[in-house]
């Protein structure tokens, strides 16, 4: 992850909507609105030339802005929504408008620039892998919902409908599996990173692809950064003389979902970390805490192996 090395002299906040973008240098009164179109964004960046700006995820509507910034060589950060909300609450601000949000985004960038990772344009194949994996996860969620409805009491007369929908979803999931396999086979960098991940006993193609899609930074972080970004780092819960139970917080929850099944497999006595799990239990760890520790061990180990293999992100 890359960061700024000096304070930004001209920092802007961009509050992106579907058709418009509110822009501010930190003052809501001085905010202006531009059209969310490639030509307008390009002209604005060329005329104003900020050395850093902050926006937040808006369902993909922010991508035009980020792409044009990358072409212009302008450093930018796409903010984590939860962190940004916490920052805004610290001001005690109750009002909300596009201009206010843009001003607070600029303030966030000026105050936190040292710890805000810069956005990088994803490789086309990496972006395609992410799209395929995301769609597969959506379909699997839909399939589980249909299967649960089929088992619910009183739905006997709808059994044919449930079977038909589940069959369609199965075909779609299989088609996406084939597309992911073809992408892996035809993209050297992704294939090599997948091979490192699947060499770990308990990680298959689907899990490896999902991990690389949701955590593309794997192999470029420290062990602590990897655990924190994956959402499997234990955070203290102490106060005074109280020594509370440490809990996993933050990070990307979808990564925890991916890591859970390999960790459960280790708990069942299979895979590379079965012995690690047994040792934790023998030392008195609660089973759920031991599973969490295995999840953390998996992501830290994969990060180290990808870093040692010196395989660049696709």
Secondary structure as GFF3:
##gff-version 3
##sequence-region A 1 314
A	DSSP	beta_strand	11	16	.	.	.	ID=ss1
A	DSSP	beta_strand	20	24	.	.	.	ID=ss2
A	DSSP	beta_strand	32	35	.	.	.	ID=ss3
A	DSSP	alpha_helix	38	48	.	.	.	ID=ss4
A	DSSP	beta_strand	52	56	.	.	.	ID=ss5
A	DSSP	alpha_helix	63	72	.	.	.	ID=ss6
A	DSSP	beta_strand	75	79	.	.	.	ID=ss7
A	DSSP	alpha_helix	81	89	.	.	.	ID=ss8
A	DSSP	alpha_helix	98	112	.	.	.	ID=ss9
A	DSSP	three_ten_helix	113	115	.	.	.	ID=ss10
A	DSSP	alpha_helix	124	151	.	.	.	ID=ss11
A	DSSP	three_ten_helix	156	158	.	.	.	ID=ss12
A	DSSP	alpha_helix	159	186	.	.	.	ID=ss13
A	DSSP	alpha_helix	188	198	.	.	.	ID=ss14
A	DSSP	alpha_helix	205	214	.	.	.	ID=ss15
A	DSSP	alpha_helix	223	229	.	.	.	ID=ss16
A	DSSP	beta_strand	234	235	.	.	.	ID=ss17
A	DSSP	beta_strand	238	239	.	.	.	ID=ss18
A	DSSP	beta_strand	242	243	.	.	.	ID=ss19
A	DSSP	beta_strand	247	248	.	.	.	ID=ss20
A	DSSP	alpha_helix	253	267	.	.	.	ID=ss21
A	DSSP	alpha_helix	274	282	.	.	.	ID=ss22
A	DSSP	alpha_helix	287	309	.	.	.	ID=ss23
###
